Amino acid sequence: MSNSNPVVIVTGASQGIGAGLVAGYYKLGYNIVANSRTIGEIDDPRIHTVAGDISVARVGRSLVDAAVARFGRVDTLINNAGVFIAKPFTEYTDDDFDAVTGVNLRGFFDVTRAAIAAMESQGHGGHVVNVSTTLVEHALAKVPSALASLTKGGLTAVTKALAIEYAARGIRANTVALGIIRTPMHPEQTHDLLDSLHPLGHMGDIDDVVDAVLYLEQAKFVTGEILHVDGGQNAGH
């Protein structure tokens, strides 16, 4: 496989936003390493799938190793995999904590550390995009989700730290902070309530997220940015 095409790694890539990101980067001409716990093989020379739980040690590094072995480089990492559990804070269990922090923090740490190291060794820059939630900055009484704020808030903070630490090496870091996105995980009977939580009056669509990420991909002068794709939630309600 030629290493002339740029290469993106997408976690949580088998459905929903992740699958949309795979399609979007494919149209942009990227070779893709797609990961989720149960992702199957795809018969396309430009898409290499790697099944594995990103919360498990060394799985993140294996995605970077697979990208280099298959396509010869790593240009972009999309930390899309995430676990969201909404419940009152005092009802969270130790298992909830382990599940959420395992994917949202440990998974991020392992794959991002390896990806940035690969980008540095290549010497032509790179890009890290984190998928977060606007709940970090704009909590909603109807959506108690302190573990999301705890972990995704960490991604928001580290985005700026990485952007500054690696700016001189041409490696950018950005985040998309999402409102509620219309995916199959939200049953039809909940849509009216979820629509009402956004000042624009409706949930976002997967294409809204993909468009935002692809904007950041092509906006070479943008780094350390927290781009809200949330129907106005962060501005107020």
C-alpha positions in Angstrom: 0.0 0.0 0.0 1.3 3.4 -1.0 2.2 5.7 1.9 1.4 8.8 -0.1 -2.2 9.1 1.2 -2.6 10.6 4.7 -3.7 8.2 7.4 -6.3 8.6 10.1 -7.0 6.4 13.1 -10.6 6.4 14.3 -11.7 4.8 17.6 -15.2 3.7 18.2 -15.5 3.4 14.5 -18.1 0.6 13.9 -21.3 2.7 14.2 -22.8 6.1 14.7 -20.4 9.1 14.8 -17.4 6.8 14.3 -18.8 5.2 11.2 -19.6 8.7 9.9 -16.1 9.9 10.5 -14.7 6.9 8.6 -16.9 7.7 5.6 -15.9 11.4 5.8 -12.2 10.8 5.9 -12.5 8.2 3.2 -14.1 10.8 0.9 -11.2 13.2 1.8 -8.7 10.6 0.5 -7.4 9.2 3.7 -6.3 5.7 4.4 -8.1 4.6 7.6 -7.4 2.4 10.6 -10.8 1.8 12.2 -11.2 0.4 15.7 -14.0 -0.8 18.0 -14.4 -3.7 20.3 -16.3 -5.8 17.8 -15.5 -4.3 14.4 -15.4 -6.7 11.5 -13.2 -6.8 8.5 -13.9 -4.5 5.6 -13.0 -5.5 2.0 -11.3 -2.3 1.0 -7.6 -1.7 0.7 -7.8 1.8 2.2 -9.6 0.7 5.4 -7.8 -1.6 7.9 -9.9 -2.6 10.9 -8.5 -3.6 14.3 -10.9 -5.1 16.9 -10.1 -4.4 20.5 -11.2 -2.7 23.7 -9.4 0.7 23.8 -9.6 0.6 27.6 -7.2 -2.4 27.8 -3.5 -1.6 28.0 -1.5 -1.8 24.8 -4.6 -1.8 22.5 -4.1 1.8 21.8 -0.5 1.3 20.8 -1.5 -1.6 18.6 -3.7 0.7 16.5 -0.7 3.0 15.9 1.5 0.0 15.1 -1.1 -1.3 12.7 -1.3 2.1 10.9 2.5 2.2 10.4 2.7 -1.4 9.3 -0.2 -1.2 6.9 0.1 2.4 5.6 3.5 3.6 6.7 2.4 6.6 8.6 0.0 8.3 11.1 -1.3 11.8 10.3 -4.5 12.1 12.4 -6.0 10.4 15.4 -9.7 10.8 16.2 -10.4 9.9 19.9 -14.1 9.1 19.2 -14.6 6.1 21.5 -16.4 7.0 24.7 -18.6 5.7 27.5 -21.5 7.8 28.8 -23.5 6.8 31.8 -26.1 9.3 33.1 -27.2 8.8 36.7 -27.2 10.7 40.0 -23.6 11.0 41.3 -24.3 9.0 44.5 -25.7 6.1 42.4 -22.5 5.6 40.4 -20.8 2.3 41.2 -17.1 1.4 41.1 -17.9 -0.6 37.9 -19.3 2.6 36.4 -16.2 4.5 37.3 -13.9 1.8 35.8 -15.9 1.6 32.6 -16.0 5.4 32.0 -12.5 6.2 33.0 -11.1 3.1 31.2 -12.3 4.2 27.8 -12.5 8.0 28.2 -9.1 8.5 29.9 -7.0 5.3 29.8 -8.0 4.6 26.2 -7.2 8.2 25.2 -3.9 8.2 27.0 -2.5 5.0 25.5 -3.4 5.6 21.8 -2.6 9.4 21.9 0.8 8.9 23.5 1.7 6.3 20.8 0.2 8.4 18.0 2.0 11.6 18.9 5.3 9.7 19.2 4.8 8.4 15.7 3.9 11.8 14.4 7.1 13.2 16.0 9.3 10.5 14.4 7.8 11.2 11.0 8.6 14.9 11.3 5.7 16.2 9.2 3.3 17.2 11.9 -0.1 15.7 12.7 -3.5 16.2 14.3 -5.3 14.9 17.3 -9.1 15.4 17.6 -10.9 14.5 20.8 -14.7 14.0 21.0 -16.1 15.5 24.2 -19.4 16.9 25.5 -20.6 20.4 26.1 -21.9 19.1 29.5 -18.3 19.8 30.7 -19.0 23.5 30.5 -22.8 23.6 30.6 -24.3 21.1 33.0 -28.0 20.2 32.6 -30.2 19.3 35.6 -32.1 16.9 33.4 -28.9 15.0 32.4 -26.9 14.2 35.6 -23.6 12.9 34.3 -20.7 13.8 36.6 -18.5 11.0 35.3 -18.8 12.4 31.8 -17.8 15.8 33.1 -14.9 14.3 35.1 -13.4 12.4 32.2 -14.4 14.5 29.2 -13.4 17.6 31.1 -9.9 16.1 31.3 -9.9 15.8 27.5 -10.9 19.4 27.1 -8.0 20.5 29.4 -5.4 18.2 27.8 -6.3 19.4 24.4 -4.9 22.8 25.2 -1.9 21.3 26.9 -1.0 19.2 23.9 -1.7 22.0 21.5 1.0 24.1 23.1 3.5 21.4 23.9 3.6 20.2 20.3 2.8 23.3 18.3 6.5 23.9 17.4 6.5 20.4 15.9 3.5 21.0 13.7 1.2 18.7 15.7 -2.2 20.2 16.4 -4.8 19.2 19.0 -8.5 20.1 19.0 -11.8 19.0 20.5 -15.4 18.9 19.3 -17.7 19.4 22.3 -21.1 17.9 21.4 -24.6 18.3 22.4 -26.9 15.3 22.0 -26.5 13.7 18.6 -29.3 11.8 16.9 -28.1 8.2 16.8 -29.8 4.8 17.3 -28.8 4.8 21.0 -31.6 7.4 21.6 -35.0 5.7 21.3 -37.7 7.5 19.3 -39.8 8.2 22.4 -37.0 10.3 23.9 -36.5 12.6 20.9 -38.9 15.3 22.0 -37.2 15.7 25.3 -33.7 15.6 23.9 -34.7 18.1 21.2 -35.9 20.5 23.9 -32.5 20.5 25.6 -31.0 22.6 22.8 -31.7 26.3 22.1 -32.0 25.5 18.4 -34.8 23.1 19.3 -33.4 19.9 17.9 -30.6 17.4 18.4 -27.6 17.3 16.1 -27.0 14.8 13.3 -24.0 12.7 12.7 -23.1 14.8 9.6 -22.9 17.9 11.9 -20.1 16.2 13.9 -18.3 15.0 10.8 -18.4 18.4 9.1 -17.0 20.0 12.3 -14.1 17.5 12.5 -13.3 17.8 8.8 -13.2 21.5 9.2 -10.7 21.2 12.0 -8.7 18.8 9.9 -8.4 21.3 7.1 -8.0 24.4 9.3 -4.2 24.3 9.6 -4.1 27.5 11.6 -6.4 26.2 14.3 -5.1 24.3 17.4 -6.1 24.2 21.0 -9.7 24.9 20.0 -12.8 23.5 21.7 -15.4 23.6 19.0 -19.0 23.4 20.3 -21.4 21.4 18.1 -24.3 21.6 20.5 -27.2 23.6 19.1 -26.3 26.6 21.3 -26.1 24.8 24.6 -22.8 26.3 25.6 -24.1 29.8 24.9 -26.9 29.4 27.4 -30.4 28.0 27.7 
